[in-house]
Amino acid sequence: MTKPAALAVTIRIRIAVGENIAIGQGKADLLEAIGRTGSISAAARELDMSYRKAWMLVDEMNQCFPSPVVTAAKGGLRGGGAVVTELGQEALTRFRRIQGKAFKAIEGDVREFQKKLLS
């Protein structure tokens, strides 16, 4: 019997607005990558996703908030670019804080649960 890989705890939190997911782990990662790269296409490459998928996620996030969380300029001679807005940065910061609090709240229970699993 092969020994299982080390256990990891993953919390998947999603904040929904009606049928749409305003933000979740993947969208938060995308916002961070856009902030680092200044580009939706570069962020998509960094996260190993298609530009179309990244653009659709950005569009869905923008539709869930009263103003855009990412603004983009069309390409051209100098190329386009994208910026995480102040609202986008606030949403990202709050989401990461929610994730941290959730993990902290269940940490003890998860540790006890892991003791019951194969290691």
MODELLER restraints for C-alpha pairs under 7 A, 6 or more apart:
rsr = mdl.restraints
at = mdl.atoms
rsr.add(forms.Gaussian(group=physical.xy_distance, feature=features.Distance(at['CA:4:A'], at['CA:119:A']), mean=6.44, stdev=0.5))
rsr.add(forms.Gaussian(group=physical.xy_distance, feature=features.Distance(at['CA:11:A'], at['CA:103:A']), mean=6.99, stdev=0.5))
rsr.add(forms.Gaussian(group=physical.xy_distance, feature=features.Distance(at['CA:12:A'], at['CA:25:A']), mean=6.71, stdev=0.5))
rsr.add(forms.Gaussian(group=physical.xy_distance, feature=features.Distance(at['CA:13:A'], at['CA:24:A']), mean=5.84, stdev=0.5))
rsr.add(forms.Gaussian(group=physical.xy_distance, feature=features.Distance(at['CA:13:A'], at['CA:25:A']), mean=6.97, stdev=0.5))
rsr.add(forms.Gaussian(group=physical.xy_distance, feature=features.Distance(at['CA:14:A'], at['CA:21:A']), mean=6.45, stdev=0.5))
rsr.add(forms.Gaussian(group=physical.xy_distance, feature=features.Distance(at['CA:14:A'], at['CA:23:A']), mean=5.88, stdev=0.5))
rsr.add(forms.Gaussian(group=physical.xy_distance, feature=features.Distance(at['CA:14:A'], at['CA:24:A']), mean=4.36, stdev=0.5))
rsr.add(forms.Gaussian(group=physical.xy_distance, feature=features.Distance(at['CA:15:A'], at['CA:21:A']), mean=5.84, stdev=0.5))
rsr.add(forms.Gaussian(group=physical.xy_distance, feature=features.Distance(at['CA:15:A'], at['CA:22:A']), mean=5.60, stdev=0.5))
rsr.add(forms.Gaussian(group=physical.xy_distance, feature=features.Distance(at['CA:15:A'], at['CA:23:A']), mean=5.44, stdev=0.5))
rsr.add(forms.Gaussian(group=physical.xy_distance, feature=features.Distance(at['CA:15:A'], at['CA:24:A']), mean=6.37, stdev=0.5))
rsr.add(forms.Gaussian(group=physical.xy_distance, feature=features.Distance(at['CA:16:A'], at['CA:22:A']), mean=5.29, stdev=0.5))
rsr.add(forms.Gaussian(group=physical.xy_distance, feature=features.Distance(at['CA:17:A'], at['CA:64:A']), mean=6.36, stdev=0.5))
rsr.add(forms.Gaussian(group=physical.xy_distance, feature=features.Distance(at['CA:22:A'], at['CA:60:A']), mean=6.96, stdev=0.5))
rsr.add(forms.Gaussian(group=physical.xy_distance, feature=features.Distance(at['CA:22:A'], at['CA:61:A']), mean=5.04, stdev=0.5))
rsr.add(forms.Gaussian(group=physical.xy_distance, feature=features.Distance(at['CA:22:A'], at['CA:64:A']), mean=5.41, stdev=0.5))
rsr.add(forms.Gaussian(group=physical.xy_distance, feature=features.Distance(at['CA:23:A'], at['CA:61:A']), mean=6.71, stdev=0.5))
rsr.add(forms.Gaussian(group=physical.xy_distance, feature=features.Distance(at['CA:27:A'], at['CA:57:A']), mean=6.68, stdev=0.5))
rsr.add(forms.Gaussian(group=physical.xy_distance, feature=features.Distance(at['CA:28:A'], at['CA:92:A']), mean=5.97, stdev=0.5))
rsr.add(forms.Gaussian(group=physical.xy_distance, feature=features.Distance(at['CA:30:A'], at['CA:43:A']), mean=6.51, stdev=0.5))
rsr.add(forms.Gaussian(group=physical.xy_distance, feature=features.Distance(at['CA:31:A'], at['CA:84:A']), mean=6.71, stdev=0.5))
rsr.add(forms.Gaussian(group=physical.xy_distance, feature=features.Distance(at['CA:33:A'], at['CA:43:A']), mean=4.83, stdev=0.5))
rsr.add(forms.Gaussian(group=physical.xy_distance, feature=features.Distance(at['CA:34:A'], at['CA:40:A']), mean=5.73, stdev=0.5))
rsr.add(forms.Gaussian(group=physical.xy_distance, feature=features.Distance(at['CA:34:A'], at['CA:43:A']), mean=5.16, stdev=0.5))
rsr.add(forms.Gaussian(group=physical.xy_distance, feature=features.Distance(at['CA:34:A'], at['CA:82:A']), mean=6.79, stdev=0.5))
rsr.add(forms.Gaussian(group=physical.xy_distance, feature=features.Distance(at['CA:34:A'], at['CA:83:A']), mean=6.90, stdev=0.5))
rsr.add(forms.Gaussian(group=physical.xy_distance, feature=features.Distance(at['CA:34:A'], at['CA:84:A']), mean=6.81, stdev=0.5))
rsr.add(forms.Gaussian(group=physical.xy_distance, feature=features.Distance(at['CA:35:A'], at['CA:83:A']), mean=6.46, stdev=0.5))
rsr.add(forms.Gaussian(group=physical.xy_distance, feature=features.Distance(at['CA:35:A'], at['CA:84:A']), mean=5.80, stdev=0.5))
rsr.add(forms.Gaussian(group=physical.xy_distance, feature=features.Distance(at['CA:37:A'], at['CA:43:A']), mean=6.15, stdev=0.5))
rsr.add(forms.Gaussian(group=physical.xy_distance, feature=features.Distance(at['CA:38:A'], at['CA:81:A']), mean=5.67, stdev=0.5))
rsr.add(forms.Gaussian(group=physical.xy_distance, feature=features.Distance(at['CA:38:A'], at['CA:82:A']), mean=5.08, stdev=0.5))
rsr.add(forms.Gaussian(group=physical.xy_distance, feature=features.Distance(at['CA:38:A'], at['CA:83:A']), mean=5.88, stdev=0.5))
rsr.add(forms.Gaussian(group=physical.xy_distance, feature=features.Distance(at['CA:39:A'], at['CA:81:A']), mean=4.78, stdev=0.5))
rsr.add(forms.Gaussian(group=physical.xy_distance, feature=features.Distance(at['CA:39:A'], at['CA:82:A']), mean=4.76, stdev=0.5))
rsr.add(forms.Gaussian(group=physical.xy_distance, feature=features.Distance(at['CA:40:A'], at['CA:54:A']), mean=6.72, stdev=0.5))
rsr.add(forms.Gaussian(group=physical.xy_distance, feature=features.Distance(at['CA:40:A'], at['CA:55:A']), mean=6.95, stdev=0.5))
rsr.add(forms.Gaussian(group=physical.xy_distance, feature=features.Distance(at['CA:40:A'], at['CA:82:A']), mean=6.15, stdev=0.5))
rsr.add(forms.Gaussian(group=physical.xy_distance, feature=features.Distance(at['CA:41:A'], at['CA:51:A']), mean=5.31, stdev=0.5))
rsr.add(forms.Gaussian(group=physical.xy_distance, feature=features.Distance(at['CA:44:A'], at['CA:50:A']), mean=5.92, stdev=0.5))
rsr.add(forms.Gaussian(group=physical.xy_distance, feature=features.Distance(at['CA:44:A'], at['CA:51:A']), mean=5.58, stdev=0.5))
rsr.add(forms.Gaussian(group=physical.xy_distance, feature=features.Distance(at['CA:44:A'], at['CA:54:A']), mean=5.78, stdev=0.5))
rsr.add(forms.Gaussian(group=physical.xy_distance, feature=features.Distance(at['CA:58:A'], at['CA:70:A']), mean=6.81, stdev=0.5))
rsr.add(forms.Gaussian(group=physical.xy_distance, feature=features.Distance(at['CA:61:A'], at['CA:69:A']), mean=6.90, stdev=0.5))
rsr.add(forms.Gaussian(group=physical.xy_distance, feature=features.Distance(at['CA:62:A'], at['CA:68:A']), mean=4.59, stdev=0.5))
rsr.add(forms.Gaussian(group=physical.xy_distance, feature=features.Distance(at['CA:62:A'], at['CA:69:A']), mean=5.61, stdev=0.5))
rsr.add(forms.Gaussian(group=physical.xy_distance, feature=features.Distance(at['CA:62:A'], at['CA:70:A']), mean=6.94, stdev=0.5))
rsr.add(forms.Gaussian(group=physical.xy_distance, feature=features.Distance(at['CA:69:A'], at['CA:84:A']), mean=5.80, stdev=0.5))
rsr.add(forms.Gaussian(group=physical.xy_distance, feature=features.Distance(at['CA:69:A'], at['CA:85:A']), mean=5.16, stdev=0.5))
rsr.add(forms.Gaussian(group=physical.xy_distance, feature=features.Distance(at['CA:69:A'], at['CA:87:A']), mean=5.59, stdev=0.5))
rsr.add(forms.Gaussian(group=physical.xy_distance, feature=features.Distance(at['CA:69:A'], at['CA:88:A']), mean=3.84, stdev=0.5))
rsr.add(forms.Gaussian(group=physical.xy_distance, feature=features.Distance(at['CA:70:A'], at['CA:82:A']), mean=6.59, stdev=0.5))
rsr.add(forms.Gaussian(group=physical.xy_distance, feature=features.Distance(at['CA:70:A'], at['CA:83:A']), mean=5.50, stdev=0.5))
rsr.add(forms.Gaussian(group=physical.xy_distance, feature=features.Distance(at['CA:70:A'], at['CA:84:A']), mean=4.49, stdev=0.5))
rsr.add(forms.Gaussian(group=physical.xy_distance, feature=features.Distance(at['CA:70:A'], at['CA:85:A']), mean=5.53, stdev=0.5))
rsr.add(forms.Gaussian(group=physical.xy_distance, feature=features.Distance(at['CA:70:A'], at['CA:88:A']), mean=6.44, stdev=0.5))
rsr.add(forms.Gaussian(group=physical.xy_distance, feature=features.Distance(at['CA:71:A'], at['CA:82:A']), mean=5.54, stdev=0.5))
rsr.add(forms.Gaussian(group=physical.xy_distance, feature=features.Distance(at['CA:71:A'], at['CA:83:A']), mean=5.36, stdev=0.5))
rsr.add(forms.Gaussian(group=physical.xy_distance, feature=features.Distance(at['CA:71:A'], at['CA:84:A']), mean=6.63, stdev=0.5))
rsr.add(forms.Gaussian(group=physical.xy_distance, feature=features.Distance(at['CA:71:A'], at['CA:85:A']), mean=6.86, stdev=0.5))
rsr.add(forms.Gaussian(group=physical.xy_distance, feature=features.Distance(at['CA:72:A'], at['CA:81:A']), mean=5.63, stdev=0.5))
rsr.add(forms.Gaussian(group=physical.xy_distance, feature=features.Distance(at['CA:72:A'], at['CA:82:A']), mean=4.17, stdev=0.5))
rsr.add(forms.Gaussian(group=physical.xy_distance, feature=features.Distance(at['CA:72:A'], at['CA:83:A']), mean=6.45, stdev=0.5))
rsr.add(forms.Gaussian(group=physical.xy_distance, feature=features.Distance(at['CA:73:A'], at['CA:80:A']), mean=4.90, stdev=0.5))
rsr.add(forms.Gaussian(group=physical.xy_distance, feature=features.Distance(at['CA:73:A'], at['CA:81:A']), mean=5.27, stdev=0.5))
rsr.add(forms.Gaussian(group=physical.xy_distance, feature=features.Distance(at['CA:73:A'], at['CA:82:A']), mean=6.30, stdev=0.5))
rsr.add(forms.Gaussian(group=physical.xy_distance, feature=features.Distance(at['CA:74:A'], at['CA:80:A']), mean=4.67, stdev=0.5))
